[in-house]
Amino acid sequence: MTETTSLHQHLVAADLERQIAHWLAAARTFRDAEEFASLEAWRSVEADIGAPLRRQINATVEDLISFGDATAKLVATARRDPSAIAQASAAVQRFRRRYVQVDTTLDFLGDAVNSRTSPVLRTALTTLDRLAVASMTAVLQRARKPVPKVLVYQDKGTGASILRAGVRLWAPGMVMPVAAIKIVRHNLYRPTSLFHETGHQVAFLTGWVPSVREAIARAVGNDPELRAMWTPWASEITADVFSFLHTGYASVAALYDVVGDTETILRWPLGDPHPIGWLRTALGCAFARSCFGANGPWDRLQQAMETRHPTTAVDPSLQALLTRSMEAMPRIAAACLSAPVPALRGRPMTDVLDPLRVSPAALSELERAAGPALWTSSHWRITEGIRIVALAGLREAEHPEAATTWIDRARAWLTTEARAA
């Protein structure tokens, strides 16, 4: 070995030592959960949500640091034995990549927890945590499945999303111990989308989606083009059914506010798992007609949508598919609502979640029976929280002239601690 080669190897080994010291020091900061979320935010997360998260985070961080310590030992060996430089260099690169994976995971979880930036938001999101769990409990208990805990967080955008409990995260070996649901700012106080997302979790645990896909295929079975169009949307349609069964027409009106963009409502992006917004809204209106009757605000919504977004604006080939879809819509809606759920021994979801509980008539009766206490009492918040969301959304949708009043009432209900009944 020449003197020059020896010097170069010494420089490489020294640089590896510097690199691993940097990345390992950064990894050790992960031991402090306040590095990525405030203490107040962590305290606002209930113990049965925060504790499993913290345990999973701690285990992942300690695994990362152990990996870093082992890498540092390899680098120290390389300082003494140049033949180990290649192995040490590869180990440093692996540690860097593992660090980035853990950083991405903790950044996501930290942002989720840290979205509880004020007492008002902490109260609202804590209420939504509980409503999300409540929406899954009856079905999963009947199916003899564990009910996941839920961490709801606020973020930007127009649509909600879920990271399901049990999925693998970016960091190797890290499994999400709770479901994390994003609720967007514009729908925070009209959170019907929350139940679309819990619907994804329930569908996964009960094997519901394939059944809905098969039911849709049968409903349009004599039209292969419609079958090819509709069946890939089964997952999102299943979640829409779940949301509808919890919040009724409120979920349909809220959905239309998300998909009713003139530039996209009649667009069919290749590979998008969501139905065309125009058809998705029409399907929600068909759910309402099937469960609540032919006449209602859902008819006015559909008429307004068809007037504002006529299908004549689209390519003739798509226009034909939209027309045939509308002819099949009552069959598609009935098929989705009656699709058997494997984990419920082949019974439909409506056996557990009766849509008539969120009909306009039933919600009006709830409003009458509870009176003003409906909006202030802890009893009503606990026993009828989901139907209160449904009622507020219904009133906002059916009375545009009073929408602001109902929006303010829903916000006050979500952000104010309830008093004893």
Order of alpha helices (4+ residues) and beta strands (2+ residues): alpha-alpha-alpha-alpha-alpha-beta-beta-beta-alpha-alpha-alpha-alpha-alpha-alpha-alpha-alpha-beta-beta-alpha-alpha-alpha
